[in-house]
Amino acid sequence: MSTHPPGELPSYELELRAAEERKRLHTSLEELREQVHEKLDMTKNARQYVVPLSAAAALFSFVVAYAFAGIFTRH
């Protein structure tokens, strides 16, 4: 017969549940670390966004140069 009160779990079962929760938490933390590492990978981001960033920089340079040239021209 069991010596624990009704409605309560034995300590070994509580320890097993705690170990399972620690393992699940550890796995979740590892997944989160991998996701953060992927998002902050500068090499991957640079390769992925080099064309749009270059286009934006060229457009910005054109607008600034056009505005600057407009200061020195007569209308």
N, C-alpha and C positions, 0 to 999 in steps of 0.2 A: 504494500500500500504506500501511497504517497504521503509525505510528511508536510507538504506545503498546504496552506489554506486554500479553499476553493476560490477560483477566479484568479489566482496568482500563478505565474510561471516559475518553474524551477530555475535556479541560478545558472545552470549550464545552458539552458535554452536561451536565457537572456544574453549570455556570453556569445552564443552562436549568432544570435540576431545582431549583436553589436559588431561582431567580426564581419558579417555580411554587409552591414551598413558602411563600415570603414572601407571595405573593398569597393563597394559601389561608389562611394565618395572619391576614393583615390582614382578610380577609372574616369569619373566625370571630370576631375581636376586635370588629368592627363589629356583628355579630349579638349578641354578649354585651352590648355597650354598650346596644343598643336594648332588650334584655330587662331589664337592670337599670333603665334609665330608666322603662320601663313599670311595673315592680314598685314603684318608689319614687315614682311620680307621686301626690302627696298629693291633688290635686283629684279624680282618678279614684277613688282609694281612699276618699275622704270621701263621694263620691256613691254608691259601691257599698255601703258599710257604714254609712250614716247611720241607717237604720232599726234594724238589730240593735244598734248602739251606743246609740242613744237608748232602746231597750227595756231594755237592760242597765243603763243609768244610772238609769232610772226605777225599776226593780226594786230596785237597790242603795239608792236614796234611800228607798224605801218600807220596806225592811228596817231601815235605820238609824233612821228616824223611829219605827217601831214599837218597836224596842228602846229608844230614848231615852224614848219615852212610857211604856214599861213600868216604867222606873225610878221615875217619879213617881206611879204609880197603886197603890192598895191592892187586895189580893186577899182 
